[in-house]
Every structure is written in structure tokens, then in C-alpha cells.
């Protein structure tokens, strides 16, 4: 026996956990147009026009609106896409994420 005659048992225990989830938020400002926010919600977050309008109004009225809940990598990518597009269009739109 290659292990010197000892009977060894290897116990492998995989712990499966749900991935951490993050809420992506848009924040109100005095410069970004409502139309641009709706277009971001439709194109980046795949919201219907009605959902996008509802979220945009929450951003406008409450100062912040939830775009969706995603895994860390997806949430970070969406935040980066929003910031890149907003800067390209000349808007100071702020998008953040927070752990659920």
C-alpha cells in the first residue's frame, strides 16, 4: 500500500452558500434628466418602460431608487456601466450598491 499500510479516509466537506447579494441604487441630482434615467433603467437594468418610470419617480421624489438586486460581480458591472454612460453623456448621475 502506498500509504504505508495505513487505512486513511479523506473527508471533503463542501459548504455551499448562497452568493452575497447587492442592491443597486440610483441617486437624485439636479442635472440628470428624467428621460436619461429611464433610458438607463431600460437599457442597463432591463426594466420595462413602466417599471423604469416608476423607479425614476422614486429617485426624483425620495432621492434614491432601487434598480435591482444582483450578485456582487453583476452589481459592480451595472454600476460601472451607468457611470460610464452618464459621464459620456455629461451627467453626474450617481449609482451605488449596498449589501442586502
PEZI-V145699 format. One record per backbone hydrogen bond with DSSP energy under -1.0 kcal/mol. CO is the residue of the C=O (numbers start at 0). NH is the residue of the N-H. If there is no record, write none. Layout:
co=CO nh=NH
co=CO nh=NH
//
This chain:
co=0 nh=3
co=20 nh=99
co=21 nh=69
co=22 nh=97
co=23 nh=66
co=24 nh=95
co=25 nh=64
co=32 nh=36
co=33 nh=37
co=34 nh=38
co=35 nh=39
co=36 nh=40
co=37 nh=41
co=38 nh=42
co=39 nh=43
co=39 nh=44
co=40 nh=46
co=47 nh=51
co=48 nh=52
co=49 nh=53
co=50 nh=54
co=51 nh=55
co=52 nh=56
co=53 nh=57
co=54 nh=58
co=55 nh=59
co=56 nh=60
co=57 nh=61
co=58 nh=62
co=62 nh=27
co=64 nh=25
co=67 nh=23
co=69 nh=21
co=70 nh=74
co=71 nh=75
co=72 nh=76
co=73 nh=77
co=74 nh=78
co=75 nh=79
co=76 nh=80
co=77 nh=81
co=78 nh=82
co=79 nh=83
co=80 nh=84
co=81 nh=85
co=82 nh=86
co=83 nh=87
co=84 nh=88
co=85 nh=90
co=93 nh=26
co=95 nh=24
co=97 nh=22
//
